Each structure stands twice: as structure tokens, then as C-alpha cells.
Amino acid sequence: MESGVTDSKSQSWWLITLIAAAMLMVTMGARQSLGLFVSPLNTGTGLGIVTISFAMAVGQFIWGAVQPIAGAVADRYGPGRVLAAGLIILAAGSALTPMMSTGIGLVFSIGFLSAAGAGAGSFSVLIGAAAQRVPAEHRGTASGVINAGGSVGQFVFAPLLQKLITTLGWMGALWSLAVITLAALPIARALRRPPAAHGAAKAEVGGLRRQLRVAFADRSYWLVHAGFFTCGFHIAFLVTHLPGEVSLCGLPASVASWSLALIGLANIAGSLFAGWCVNRYRSKYILAWMYGSRTVLVLLYLAAPKTELTFYVFAIGLGFTWLATVPPTAGVVGKLFGVRYLATLFGLTLLSHQIGGFFGAWLGGIAISQQGSYLWMWYADALLAAGAALCNLPIREAKIQRSPQPA
């Protein structure tokens, strides 16, 4: 009888994990492929790269700003309704973008609606929901699998949207994206049920306000924020401007879409590996290694000839750590403060990530407009990654407690 109960719990947490991964596949796949629309939007609207980059930079910030709010609502009322609302808002942003002919309109549709919708259906809500429903010994694996779902989305959506842009035009591609997003609504219902007893933590005395005061007084929490700021700068710069970099090198647009797809494919392996590592090694060392490897990869890219092979190898190398930073970052926050308010506290960390994302997307547009290249952005990216690696080392994190081996 006990074996049957154990099997049921095992199936339950795996099912929850896969459902959350499927949701992230849709929201991150849609969001991480928006860079493919920069050039078509510029050609179709004549608004200019700087204006379009600013709209996407606002989107980077809004995506992060929504996360702690959505996380707090999910912590209080459950994630199901938050996720459903996010999908509807994301679809509305995609559908309205082709109708916008001004910079303000583009900021509203891409920068606010699409970003807010994707943020409400993203990491803080999904990983927070899973952490409250998954046994502690499986949380690292679950966060890795959920994170891999976002990478699957990037791998699938980047070539799909590029094909839709080619065949239907950029407007038709965005309307198709809205329909695909709405088709994911049934997924949100599966996370409406309350968490199981083994996953949910008891409410702390003083509730969320007290937990926030404790977190903001902790130096380690701020160091996590500093490292994640750099991660956001790095990812937003590449997602927004990698197609432009490919074009500057005289290569076809398909190289950009396949590079983004390869980043997503490589990050599937990276996310699963990160989830495995979180259960075995201290997360701060995993993060330091990831950020340090990005510094090396960017410098190697700058020194290499700009061929299709270079972009594909660069994409695979970056993809392995792309969003694989999420499981160890969420792991550190969970270890420091528990999982009861993880959606809120990790959501605030994601806000720092997206403040970095705002600057990565916006400054990239300014760089290409004023200097005609992204060279100084690449140097800034490498320097920030090195700083992030060093920021993670002093974080207060207990050693992994390994179970004794059976005799």
C-alpha cells in the first residue's frame, strides 16, 4: 500500500513539473523570439531601430516588474488564474502590435501588454508553484525541467516564427502567435488545485512583509540580485540584437533564427544539468562557473571569423548556460528564505534581471545607431559577466547535506 502511495506522489510531482514546463515553453518561446521582428518592424513602420529597441527594452523591464506582483498574487490566491490572465494579455499584445504606427503604441503593445502577459506566466509563478507542490529532494530536478521547457519554446518558436514571417509577413506571424498563445489556456487549469502537504511550507510569523524585511537586510540576497542583473543584460542584448549582428556580418536572416533555436536547444541540456547540479553542489559555485564561462565565450567570439559556423558554435556554447542560471538562482533564494514566498522573492530577483535586460536591449540600439556596430556592447557584456562570477562567491549558502550511503 505504501509503495502505491509513493508511486502516486512520484507521478504527481512529475506531472506538475511537465505542466509548468509546457506553460513556460509557450510564454518564453513567444518572448525570446521577438528579436526576429526588429528588422521587419523597422521596414514596415519606419519607426527606426532605436524606437523599436526602446519598446523592447521597456518590455524587458515590465516582464521583470510583473514577476514579483504576479508571484505575490499566486502565493495568495494560487497560480492558475494568474497564468490564464497572463496568456490572454500576451495574446492581446501580439495581436495589437501590427496595428501600432507610433513609438508610444509599440511601447504599449510590445513593452507593456506582451511583456506583462509573458511575465505573469513565467519563472517566478511557475517555479514557485512547483516548489510548493514538489518534495524538497526533487525541487532541483523540477526547476531544471521547467527551465528546459522555456528552452524548448525558444528552439521551436524561433524557426517557426521566422517561417511565418517569410510566408505570412510579420503581421500575419504576430497574429498567428496570438492564436498559438490562446491555445495554451487549458494548461493553466492544471495548476489551480492547492499544493500537496509535502510541498507547501507553513506561513511564517509576520507573513510576507516580515519575509521581505528579512530578505532586504541580507547581503547575500543583494549579491544574487547583482549577478542576475548581468544575466538579464546579456540575454536581452543577444535576443534583441543578435539578428542585427548577423546582418552586419553579411549573413542571411536564417542564421539568426537558427542561432536562437540552437541557444534554446543547448539550454535544454544546460537546464537539466543545472537542475542535477543544484541537488549536489552549492548553487553559488554553479552560478560563478556559468557567468565566468560567458566571459570566455564572448571574448572567443570577438576573436573568431564571423562565419555561419562561428555563430552556431557560439550559440551552442552560450545556450548551455543561457537560462540555466534560473535553477541555481531560485535554489539560493529558496535555501536562504524557504519556499512559502519563493514566487515573490524570486520574482524580485527577476526584476533585477530585467533591469539589466532593459539596459541590454536599449543600449544595444543606441550603440548600433551611433557607432554602426555592437563592439563596445560585447566588451561591456564580457566585463559584467566576469563581475557577476565574482559576486556569487561570497553568498551565504550552506553546504549540501549528502545522504549516507547504505551499508
Steps between C-alpha positions, in 0.01 A plus 500: 500500500776741595678426171185596308476832685865573426451423131197730492697787655787441257262516204331808645814711533622395158163595348505840671855557380416413138189721504703795626768430236234500226370838616850648503562357153222722363569822692879492463488374143285799404706749697850381410428509125391865480842607373407344165240776456739796548601532135152427354346751744754762400433441130123488541454796736809716438522571873875435517716250685541722808122537548437129450790411730361735765157332480664161545716638781187620680367149447808356668436718806124438512552124469714518813282752686194278457672194648493592872144633466381187321697291750334670798153451348580135427634449853171632638235376255672220307677502162221377268317830450825696479625275220173519306494880522861511384425298187205723406703819546795356303267408213349851504845658476595281203171570321514879550865555400433500120245779556750734666656775288664710772774445754254545788270239349790257463602557861142422603460179297852351521639682802197468723239246388719225352761536773250509786318195366821302456618607846181378668560158343869474567764381745391653831144367486586162346806415711327635811196281429717195441708559814182490711379181330821299456692315776815682613732228368362546146479880480835544325403248233154655463637853454745370240224326303273808518785719385568261212140557391583864430796386292284259302275796429788704362619207288150448356376859471807666344501302170118477504456877523773561243310270263174679574664838438624373164168350393237722667694820561585642842139601569365155423774344711401710803131418459591132473703535820190639678296195396774259614515674838125473559513130413709448817223618735393146604849447646437766764205309649724213606679722755184626670486227763660572841852374574556161657598488867858393427566799275336787683685678776323639804445875499770684690408720795448853369428379149636647178588844638727354764658268244574795270664693784720200581595452135586865435724505809698199372816580302488164325159585354642818347798310358258262328326806353830642375593182317154463349510863377791401278319191377209719388730747324669218314186316390298807400786640294537176306129423459433853368813565297644165389301523173656844445849367572446220249387753240807718563716197423330461161327173587135406425219543755468122528835494683348717775187289536698175508748651746213589734359151451838341580525712814165358609600144408830520688326651800277195530810299584639789708181536704476129575868496594453804725204333673713192559787712636275693741432177689872424530702824510460843654308722262731798541789304349281383211408862429860623522605237247214589263570873499874445467447276198301776329792738530726251326244425227440866414872570474549193280211614277658843455828340393341249259413550130132586461375197308182295530695232689629760747146616581374145541788394727466825698125439535549145629766613749287786632186292492635252751490771770238727339212466745663217693578770758137484613504169697807587712380859552158382615682235706704761686191711575310192617785393728532848649131566568295182441240432230183652654559836328744381236282629213519852645865501608624335182272736306689795649827337394359471150419872513873566544560264207270707284641837605820362351291384204367853446852636468617209283222553245498882507875565499542250217267712287690817589834333423399388151336837427795715606801277430376263232613192696450317829869475590486695826188314605689173464783633718252623762328161492824313566599736783162474672504120475839490672364725775196277545722195544683674784177629661370149558800367693431681835132396511403331825392149410512185710689199375303223333401234751564167332300196603711223655575211265329171593724238652 
